[in-house]
Amino acid sequence: MAQVFDRTSNALARFSLVLTGVIVIALGVTLDNLQRSPWVTRQGQRPDQPVPFSHKHHVVGLGLQCQYCHTSVEKSSYAGIPPTKTCINCHSQIWTNAQLLEPVRQSWATGASIQWIKVHDLPDYVYFNHSVHVNKGIGCASCHGRVDEMPLMYQQNTLQMEWCLNCHRNPGVNLRPTSEIYNMAWAGPSSLKPVWCADSSSDRPTAQNVNCTTKDPSGENPEVAMLQDGTAAASGNQSQSGTMSNPHPSTGGEGKTYSDGAPLGAIAMPASYRKFTSQSDLGRYLTDQYHIRTPEQLSSCETCHR
């Protein structure tokens, strides 16, 4: 019986199997890169808005705070897009006839909302709470980038699950004092620019119990030294009048020193400051002070998927 297949058919079959495997791998890599590309994530894209609003002009040029427009960022799950009234507060006085502001004037006259295009748009199945992140030490720039340097707003990061999980697995790298939440230029502590923090142990929310400063509180900072001297003087005066039960300091846990009583009307100064010269050390400290959940808890599916 004549041979149906030539001897080269075996080599051809092997080659076709290898080629099929290469094609499948190449297709997988291509699709993976595609779903991470700006074409899908819209990272870096500047959508055409009804009004070319410049964050750089309003934040750096005019000095507006984030909370002036995004009023609900500290107390709501969403930051909120400012209503037309917020724009009219200023633009009823300045640039009243500018052509590019015609949509704002029309919206104010008709009561119809301006149709802004959402830049940071998460899927509907993702639950993201702005207030939790802001009140637990995550700055605006950590997610939105240097908004104060954006003439036109764009999405700085991918906002994909991988990007969120990288932070949830190690939140300390992005934590900062709550006083620096809206500081776009915050770069974390270093050996040249250390940060001092102390626990004030007040009745305020957890994250606000931590006082941090970039000025040495040991006495080289005149403002802090003046407050400390004033507190000491008030303590002495009240001690002489017999109003303080025990003006002598006593030592608490972890080497902290505090006074048993505080003079009435005096400014309560944190008893002991810790110096930080690296973001990793500061992050570990704030993670503990802010009562941040463990990476295992933060990375669970139910954290973001409801």
Wavefront OBJ file of the C-alpha trace (Angstrom):
o trace
v 0.000 0.000 0.000
v 1.354 3.406 -0.972
v 2.334 5.764 1.877
v -0.234 8.557 2.251
v 1.923 11.056 4.187
v 5.440 12.038 3.296
v 8.201 11.721 5.911
v 8.251 15.521 6.300
v 4.683 15.433 7.604
v 5.913 14.529 11.092
v 8.157 17.586 11.211
v 5.342 19.735 9.846
v 2.960 18.462 12.522
v 5.448 19.226 15.288
v 6.055 22.686 13.875
v 2.317 23.391 13.689
v 1.879 22.422 17.352
v 4.730 24.688 18.417
v 3.361 27.513 16.242
v -0.108 27.101 17.753
v 1.358 27.325 21.267
v 3.324 30.460 20.353
v 0.212 32.069 18.863
v -1.855 31.304 21.974
v 0.844 32.729 24.270
v 1.294 35.814 22.087
v -2.462 36.364 22.020
v -2.646 36.092 25.814
v 0.203 38.562 26.297
v -1.372 40.957 23.792
v -4.772 40.851 25.504
v -3.135 41.318 28.914
v -1.227 44.382 27.711
v -4.342 45.675 25.989
v -6.474 45.580 29.124
v -3.716 47.455 30.985
v -3.241 50.030 28.236
v -4.608 53.602 28.356
v -6.992 52.592 25.563
v -8.900 50.552 28.161
v -7.995 52.249 31.464
v -8.179 55.816 30.017
v -5.040 56.617 31.986
v -3.577 59.954 30.945
v -6.498 60.851 28.696
v -7.987 64.343 28.887
v -11.677 64.204 27.951
v -13.285 67.207 26.298
v -15.321 68.887 29.028
v -18.134 71.407 28.508
v -15.863 73.944 30.213
v -12.036 73.596 30.071
v -11.624 73.816 33.843
v -8.000 74.204 34.958
v -7.146 72.799 38.370
v -3.685 74.333 38.078
v -5.120 77.827 37.672
v -7.636 77.503 40.494
v -5.446 75.610 42.994
v -2.014 77.166 42.432
v -2.989 80.452 40.831
v -5.949 81.314 43.070
v -5.200 79.160 46.103
v -8.540 77.360 46.309
v -8.702 74.388 48.655
v -9.984 71.027 47.431
v -12.865 71.119 49.925
v -14.247 74.361 48.503
v -15.489 72.544 45.405
v -15.502 68.926 46.615
v -17.468 69.588 49.784
v -18.351 65.994 50.662
v -14.901 64.434 50.338
v -14.401 64.135 54.117
v -17.865 62.895 55.069
v -19.279 60.998 52.123
v -18.443 57.990 49.976
v -18.004 60.269 46.958
v -16.065 63.478 46.447
v -18.882 65.193 44.589
v -18.889 67.411 41.526
v -19.468 71.051 42.497
v -22.836 72.535 41.519
v -23.081 75.512 39.217
v -23.643 77.730 42.263
v -20.038 77.104 43.329
v -18.772 78.447 40.023
v -21.145 81.404 40.063
v -19.919 82.453 43.499
v -16.841 83.831 41.762
v -17.840 84.125 38.117
v -20.760 86.410 38.826
v -18.021 88.919 39.670
v -15.137 88.051 37.339
v -14.950 86.817 33.757
v -18.675 87.461 33.512
v -18.680 87.639 29.694
v -16.044 85.023 28.876
v -17.189 82.822 26.015
v -15.749 79.629 27.487
v -17.938 80.152 30.571
v -21.168 80.354 28.567
v -22.195 76.790 29.637
v -21.893 77.883 33.263
v -24.077 80.959 32.766
v -26.617 78.948 30.784
v -26.746 76.288 33.484
v -27.297 78.945 36.139
v -30.056 80.604 34.121
v -31.922 77.415 33.227
v -31.223 75.284 36.306
v -29.922 72.433 34.131
v -26.749 70.735 35.380
v -23.523 71.016 33.432
v -22.810 67.664 31.787
v -19.308 67.066 33.070
v -17.491 63.936 31.881
v -16.358 61.853 34.836
v -12.587 61.358 34.754
v -12.199 58.865 37.601
v -15.019 56.454 36.860
v -15.001 53.156 38.754
v -17.182 50.184 37.766
v -20.598 50.035 39.420
v -19.694 46.850 41.308
v -16.787 48.552 43.118
v -17.555 50.239 46.430
v -15.096 53.054 47.096
v -15.506 55.363 50.072
v -13.717 58.702 49.853
v -14.252 59.667 53.478
v -12.621 56.495 54.823
v -9.464 57.033 52.782
v -9.199 60.755 53.492
v -9.769 60.376 57.228
v -7.297 57.495 57.462
v -4.318 59.347 56.012
v -4.510 58.876 52.230
v -3.729 62.133 50.446
v -5.445 63.387 47.314
v -2.254 63.128 45.258
v -1.826 59.424 46.128
v -4.761 58.544 43.886
v -5.321 61.594 41.698
v -1.724 62.671 41.145
v -0.484 66.254 41.204
v -3.827 67.831 40.392
v -2.340 71.236 41.150
v -0.097 70.812 38.088
v -2.869 69.758 35.663
v -4.170 72.484 33.347
v -6.720 69.902 32.202
v -7.766 67.061 34.472
v -6.722 63.529 33.582
v -6.517 60.139 35.270
v -3.047 59.710 36.753
v -3.308 56.008 37.693
v -4.943 52.954 36.160
v -7.570 52.531 38.936
v -7.508 48.820 38.178
v -7.874 46.200 40.891
v -4.155 45.419 40.819
v -3.337 49.065 41.542
v -5.763 49.171 44.475
v -4.503 45.867 45.900
v -0.872 47.046 45.801
v -1.839 49.785 48.251
v -4.102 47.577 50.357
v -1.319 45.019 50.778
v 1.035 47.690 52.114
v -0.915 50.850 52.994
v 1.931 52.329 55.032
v 3.789 53.550 51.939
v 0.955 55.987 51.190
v -0.083 57.055 54.693
v 0.544 60.624 55.781
v -0.532 62.883 58.675
v -4.116 64.054 58.276
v -2.836 67.627 58.328
v -1.048 66.897 55.029
v -3.971 65.257 53.186
v -4.460 68.224 50.857
v -0.764 69.019 50.491
v -0.068 67.985 46.898
v 3.686 68.421 47.328
v 3.964 66.038 50.308
v 6.854 63.651 49.667
v 7.178 61.895 53.025
v 9.966 62.230 55.588
v 13.663 61.948 54.779
v 16.961 62.425 56.574
v 17.041 66.015 55.315
v 13.361 66.691 56.037
v 12.310 64.608 59.054
v 8.817 64.502 60.498
v 7.941 64.436 64.214
v 4.695 62.822 65.384
v 3.012 62.316 68.745
v -0.246 60.878 69.992
v -2.397 63.581 71.595
v -4.816 61.023 73.103
v -7.808 63.314 72.737
v -11.468 62.500 72.163
v -11.265 63.374 68.477
v -11.545 60.770 65.676
v -8.730 58.215 65.640
v -6.616 59.685 62.837
v -6.878 63.189 64.282
v -5.326 62.066 67.566
v -1.895 62.117 65.898
v -0.093 65.456 65.765
v 2.735 65.710 63.260
v 5.051 68.566 62.404
v 7.968 69.174 60.076
v 9.577 71.531 62.623
v 11.656 70.217 65.484
v 9.412 70.368 68.601
v 12.319 69.959 71.026
v 12.569 73.709 71.552
v 14.277 74.840 68.338
v 10.865 75.780 66.995
v 10.025 79.126 68.656
v 6.252 78.621 68.345
v 6.270 75.252 70.097
v 8.744 76.459 72.709
v 6.524 79.459 73.457
v 3.490 77.208 73.908
v 5.430 74.887 76.187
v 6.739 77.791 78.282
v 3.243 79.225 78.539
v 1.858 75.882 79.667
v 4.604 75.515 82.284
v 3.965 79.029 83.592
v 0.238 78.394 83.857
v 0.947 75.128 85.688
v 3.139 76.967 88.196
v 0.528 79.660 88.787
v -2.233 77.142 89.381
v 0.035 75.078 91.616
v 0.631 78.108 93.839
v -3.092 78.770 94.117
v -3.709 75.148 95.038
v -5.904 74.315 92.041
v -3.718 71.507 90.699
v -3.693 68.204 92.520
v -0.322 67.015 91.184
v 1.724 69.295 88.931
v 4.662 66.911 88.832
v 5.062 64.903 85.613
v 4.857 61.162 85.708
v 6.047 58.625 83.200
v 3.630 56.513 81.188
v 4.067 53.634 78.788
v 6.602 53.628 75.980
v 8.680 56.329 77.638
v 6.022 59.023 77.244
v 5.930 61.786 79.794
v 2.726 63.541 80.706
v 1.253 65.669 83.446
v -1.432 64.381 85.813
v -3.335 67.601 85.418
v -3.594 70.290 82.741
v -3.988 73.969 83.593
v -7.367 75.346 82.676
v -7.281 77.174 79.362
v -3.767 75.961 78.490
v -2.963 74.388 75.128
v -2.442 70.645 75.527
v 0.940 69.745 74.092
v 1.766 66.136 73.114
v 4.034 64.640 75.736
v 6.527 62.881 73.508
v 7.393 63.212 69.830
v 8.960 60.545 67.657
v 11.269 61.501 64.825
v 10.864 59.812 61.432
v 13.333 60.003 58.561
v 11.756 57.450 56.209
v 8.275 56.832 54.858
v 8.414 53.155 55.834
v 8.919 53.986 59.525
v 6.271 56.709 59.459
v 3.896 54.382 57.625
v 4.232 51.659 60.249
v 3.648 54.188 63.005
v 0.562 55.688 61.361
v -0.791 52.238 60.497
v -0.815 51.459 64.198
v -2.066 54.873 65.327
v -4.831 55.051 62.710
v -5.943 51.479 63.511
v -5.603 50.430 59.878
v -6.844 46.899 59.250
v -4.370 44.163 58.393
v -3.372 43.592 54.735
v -5.324 40.312 54.783
v -8.481 42.149 55.817
v -7.922 45.012 53.395
v -7.343 42.600 50.512
v -10.509 40.564 51.039
v -13.032 40.705 48.195
v -15.830 42.103 50.360
v -13.788 45.262 51.017
v -14.545 46.638 47.558
v -17.167 44.292 46.108
v -20.607 44.567 47.686
l 1 2 3 4 5 6 7 8 9 10 11 12 13 14 15 16 17 18 19 20 21 22 23 24 25 26 27 28 29 30 31 32 33 34 35 36 37 38 39 40 41 42 43 44 45 46 47 48 49 50 51 52 53 54 55 56 57 58 59 60 61 62 63 64 65 66 67 68 69 70 71 72 73 74 75 76 77 78 79 80 81 82 83 84 85 86 87 88 89 90 91 92 93 94 95 96 97 98 99 100 101 102 103 104 105 106 107 108 109 110 111 112 113 114 115 116 117 118 119 120 121 122 123 124 125 126 127 128 129 130 131 132 133 134 135 136 137 138 139 140 141 142 143 144 145 146 147 148 149 150 151 152 153 154 155 156 157 158 159 160 161 162 163 164 165 166 167 168 169 170 171 172 173 174 175 176 177 178 179 180 181 182 183 184 185 186 187 188 189 190 191 192 193 194 195 196 197 198 199 200 201 202 203 204 205 206 207 208 209 210 211 212 213 214 215 216 217 218 219 220 221 222 223 224 225 226 227 228 229 230 231 232 233 234 235 236 237 238 239 240 241 242 243 244 245 246 247 248 249 250 251 252 253 254 255 256 257 258 259 260 261 262 263 264 265 266 267 268 269 270 271 272 273 274 275 276 277 278 279 280 281 282 283 284 285 286 287 288 289 290 291 292 293 294 295 296 297 298 299 300 301 302 303 304 305 306
